[in-house]
Amino acid sequence: MFSKNEQMEKILLIDDDEGLIHFLSRFFQRKGYAITSCLNGSDAIQKIEQESFDLILLDYKMPDMNGIDILISIKQSQVKTPVIIMTAYGTTELAIEAMKHGAYDYLVKPFERKELSRIVGEALGANQQ
């Protein structure tokens, strides 16, 4: 499937919804991505400091810290990985705030698989340039 010098692209999923993590993990693994998941922001920040990812999918509303706080922390640590914010609480203000803090894009839950694939593909493509 991959040649020796070609590596699987790595996606970090950050969401406190274990059902969604399970669904997204299977969805992306079937497409050939390596998946790591975290159920809260502090674990995610630790994981990002330890290894690099090609893309981060980040839930906005979590118990320990919100997605914008995590996004700011990621950007402050000079990580250039594209971050896509996912939320069930889609507002224009939140989308603008996410983009202002460096999010690559914004997905409102529940999202279509096609839309998810398109945005992830675009973000991974932008990351390689």
MOWOFEN-V448657 format. One record per run of one state. SS is the DSSP state (alpha for helix, beta for strand, coil for the rest). FROM is the first residue (numbers start at 1). TO is the last residue. If there is no record, write none. Layout:
{{SS;FROM;TO} {SS;FROM;TO}}
This chain:
{{coil;1;9} {beta;10;14} {coil;15;17} {alpha;18;30} {coil;31;33} {beta;34;38} {coil;39;40} {alpha;41;50} {coil;51;54} {beta;55;59} {coil;60;66} {alpha;67;76} {coil;77;81} {beta;82;87} {coil;88;91} {alpha;92;100} {coil;101;104} {beta;105;108} {coil;109;112} {alpha;113;127} {coil;128;129}}
